[in-house]
């Protein structure tokens, strides 16, 4: 939802992450269908954008349970069968919503990049900004996190896209090379896992915003440690 992205530039929802997967609504006899090809025509892309916008509105208003495939189809003015061609299940759909949110966040961060002195500070600043934006849309955050939690192997390509986008955001914030050393990539993965875990903890009421911020900042210091162990000067100090 655009509110999330606008908030990034600048009340906790119901958690429910542990509910059974059986509650996820899936297509009927044709549930083995895969999403349409990523090579979409302009008309198909416009249709896909309508579906994502409708899903985001529903999730922001009522969380995971509010995103019902039939209502999404009606709200986006597409046939139910067409919706299932694009997204075989609600989990596929909400993971795609998260990918869309991350893409919008990335575009915003490029216009208003973090201004920390070190790579660790810039990454922490980026992730805290993203977290605060999600804090303003807790039901949407809850819906996206639950979708990632429920995702099985059939959703692996979509989940991988979310991971790649998150990694790209973190790496860009470091100001380092596009092809970082394995040590830095390992640190980025740990930071990504920490960010996701703190989001789940906050949504379930097990962590305060102060705790989340502290955990994110602690994890981000791994970037400086990998620079030290590989004998590379921390980003932001090279050429001094």
Secondary structure, 3 states (H helix, E strand, C coil): CHHHHHHHHCCCCCCCCCCCHHHCCECCCCCCCCCCCCCCCHHHHHHHHHHHHHHHHHHHHHCHHHCCHHHHHHHHCCCHHHHHHHCCEHHHHHHHHHHHHHHHHHHHHHHCCCCCCCHHHHHHHHHHHHHHHHHCCHHHHHHHHHHHHHCCHHHHHHHHHHHHHHHHHHHHHHCCCCCCCHHHHHHHHHHHHHHHHHHHHHHCCCCCHHHHHHHHHHHHCHHHHHHHHCCCCCCCCCCC
